[in-house]
Amino acid sequence: MIRWRHIYGTALRSYQSICESNVKQLSSCTMGDKFKLPSRYGAGEKSVWVEYIQLAMDYKPAVNLGQGFPDYPPPEHVTKSLAEIAVGDNCLLNQYTRGFGHPRLVQNLSKVYSPLINRQLDPLNEILVTSGAYEALFSSILGHVDVGDEVIVIEPFFDCYDFMIKSAGGVPKFIALKPKCLEGVQTSSNWVLDENELKSLFTNKTKMLILNTPHNPLGKVFTAQELQTIADLCIKHDVLCLSDEVYEWMVYEPNKHIRIATLPGMWDRTITVGSAGKTFSVTGWKIGWAYAPADLMRNLQVVHQNCVYTCCTPVQEAVARAFEYELGRRDSPDCFFVSLARELTAKRDYLSKMLQENGFNPTVPEGGYFIVADWTKLKDKIDLSSEPDQYRDYKFTKKFAKETGVLTIPPSAFYSQPHKHLGEDFARFCFIKKDENLALCEKLLKEWNAKKK
Ligand SMILES: Cc1ncc(COP(=O)(O)O)c(C=O)c1O
């Protein structure tokens, strides 16, 4: 018995050591190359969101003006309807719904957008409901961009565009918005495209141009003339326009949001993207959509049905009911589509003023809920030498958060590698925050400035 135990024990140990050496061999070869990130994702650059959310958890800033979401409740009717749906009589609202969009939601999206684009949107064939605007962008890009296709991207840009283009095998071609002048108080209309530079980017390989209006992070609302220039080039070179309009309801007087799909000749070549998260201040709900002619939409549907397939039913139902509620008071000043911008105008003005008074030079946005502010006048007040980051705006935003308790985002994250220097003098502040938190920000900035005198 003892002998058998001994033989069995020896055999087991040698089996274990063979296994371990096999695992070692395997891991040394897989770690090297087999399991590495596919090259279509480039070097797998760090995500600013992952890094700065971690920073917020580590440093617990007193005021987080980094990521773009409200720190106060969404409209009551919106959250109430989700609660009612979850426990309501219709238990089927907790099961799968139509893959390309819950019927009640696509019907309502058609009712909202048809009058805005001056054509009757077919709810079943011209609208796709997606997992946030993010997935609408992904399905649009993966559904159209082929290996070697070029995509024109306007910088600064929402950082996922670049990854999505590369993961489709496409080649991003960047053009930066640049300020016309750098002195004094500016608005986002000061940031413009050089028309000749834009023209020079169109080649016979150009498949798509990505537009973002109102713009993140600058808050620029593209004018009719600027959109016409883009439209003329898209038509001339037979190029698709992917128009990211998630901030469509956050446009400040006297600016007007123009949907590029409404320009002559553009409907046939435009995919427009929207977000329930931005529309109803529920960014965690992650429901978005795209609308476009049926032949373009079919390409998005193929990507969607093979990756997400169908989005969360109760949340889609709640977004549908939220639209119905707002459509019922469309002409009232209480309609959230107009009251949100009104409420945000005061916050924008308050944050712009406090930034100016505390040594920043803010670009006052015409839309969206971010302010990009030049911090270079503060450079003698802050020692960045202890921050190991490569880019000055990363150094500044980290050191500034540690010294003041106010967290912001470094805009160089919104530029391609060769153009990152264009964002280095700035920090991005989000102003869809409680008034008391904006007031706390003001107090912290004043105290910090006083200490540095
Ligand atoms: C320009 C832009 N596009 C798309 C998105 C993604 O929207 P969603 O949260 O609906 O996926 C965001 C979110 O911040 C954004 O700023």
PDBQT file of the ligand as one rigid body, heavy atoms in Angstrom, charges set to zero:
ROOT
HETATM    1  C1  LIG A 501     -18.772  63.163 -29.881  1.00  0.00    +0.000 C 
HETATM    2  C2  LIG A 501     -19.316  61.952 -29.195  1.00  0.00    +0.000 A 
HETATM    3  N1  LIG A 501     -19.806  60.961 -29.949  1.00  0.00    +0.000 NA
HETATM    4  C3  LIG A 501     -20.312  59.842 -29.389  1.00  0.00    +0.000 A 
HETATM    5  C4  LIG A 501     -20.333  59.672 -28.011  1.00  0.00    +0.000 A 
HETATM    6  C5  LIG A 501     -20.853  58.395 -27.428  1.00  0.00    +0.000 C 
HETATM    7  O1  LIG A 501     -22.181  58.514 -27.007  1.00  0.00    +0.000 OA
HETATM    8  P1  LIG A 501     -22.908  57.328 -26.230  1.00  0.00    +0.000 P 
HETATM    9  O2  LIG A 501     -22.639  57.515 -24.783  1.00  0.00    +0.000 OA
HETATM   10  O3  LIG A 501     -24.351  57.444 -26.592  1.00  0.00    +0.000 OA
HETATM   11  O4  LIG A 501     -22.314  56.051 -26.743  1.00  0.00    +0.000 OA
HETATM   12  C6  LIG A 501     -19.828  60.687 -27.188  1.00  0.00    +0.000 A 
HETATM   13  C7  LIG A 501     -19.800  60.524 -25.728  1.00  0.00    +0.000 C 
HETATM   14  O5  LIG A 501     -19.199  61.270 -24.979  1.00  0.00    +0.000 OA
HETATM   15  C8  LIG A 501     -19.295  61.866 -27.803  1.00  0.00    +0.000 A 
HETATM   16  O6  LIG A 501     -18.789  62.869 -27.070  1.00  0.00    +0.000 OA
ENDROOT
TORSDOF 0
